[in-house]
Amino acid sequence: MKTFKDKNNNLWELSITVQAIKRVKELTEIDLIAGASEKEENNIFIKLSNDAISLCNVVYSICKPQADEKNITDDQFGELMTGDAIADATQAFIEELIDFFPSA
C-alpha cells in the first residue's frame, strides 16, 4: 500500500485491490486491467500520467472508502489535488498498480 498527501497534508492510503479496480471501472469507466497494455496507445500508465483529471478521478475512486469516512466528496477531493499532491498521487498510483500484478 502506497500513500500520498493532498495539498492540506491529509494522508491518503492507495491500495489497489480487485474491489478497487471494480470501483474505478464503475465510477470512471477506466479499466485498469485492460489498460496495463504494452501498446502505447492503450497504456494506462502513459494515459494517466498525461491526464491529471482522469488520474485524480481514478485515485478518488480507489480512495473513495476513505473519502466517505472523512466526508470528502469527489469535488472536495479534486480541490485538494494540486501540484505536488498530483505528482505524489501519480507516483503512488503507478507503484501500487505495478505491485498489483503478479510477477511474470
N, C-alpha and C positions, 0 to 999 in steps of 0.2 A: 504494500500500500504506500503510495506516494502522497505527499502533502504540498500545499501551496497556501500563500496568504493573499487575501484581497487587499484593496487599497487602504482599508481600515485595520489591517493586520489581523482580521479574523482568520483562523486556521481552518482549512478545508482538507478533508481526507479524500483522496481519489482512489477508489478501489474498483477496478474493472472485473466484474463477475458476469456470469451468464445473465443474471437478472438485470444488471446494469446495462448490458448490451441490448436486452429486450426493451428496457425502458427508453434507451436512446432511440431505438428504431421507432417505437410508438410515438414519442414526443417530437422527434425531428425528421423522421423518415430516412435517417442516415444509417446504413447497415455497416457497422464496424467490421464484421467478419468478411463480407464481400469486398470491403474497401482495403483489406490488407493484401492487396494485389501487387504483383511485381510490375504490372503495366503502369507507367507513369500517369496516364490519364485517369486511371481508376484508384490510384494510391491515396488512401485516406490520410496518411501522414503528410503528404505534399498538399493535398486539398485543404486540410485544416490548418496547416502551418501558414498558408497564404490567405486564410479567410477567418479573421478574428471573430466575426459574428457567429459563424457556424461553429467555430471552436467553443465559444462561450456557451452556445446552446447545448452542445454535446456535454461539456463539463457540468453545466447546470443539471442536465438530465441525470448524469452519473451521481451528482451530489444532492439530488432532489430530496432524499430522505433527511439529510442533514439540514437542508434549507427549510423543509417543513418543520423540523424541530425548533429551528431558530426563527420561525415565522417570517422567512425571507422569500418574497415572490420572485418570479422569473425577472420581472422588470427591476426589482431592487438588486438582484444578483448582478444583472447587467451593469447597473450603476457602480457597483463595487469593482468591476473589472476594467482596469486601465493599465497602461504601460507595463511596469514590472510585474503586476499581477497576471496579466495576459501571458507574458513571457514565462513566468514561473508555472502557470497552469499548462501552457503548451508543453514545456519540458516534462512536467509530472505526467501529463496525459500520454505522451509518446513513450516514456519509460514504462508506464503501467500497461499500456496496450502491448508493447513488446513482451513484457513479463507474462501477459495473459496466455500467449500462445506457447504450446509445448515446444521444447527444442527438437530440432529435426532428428 
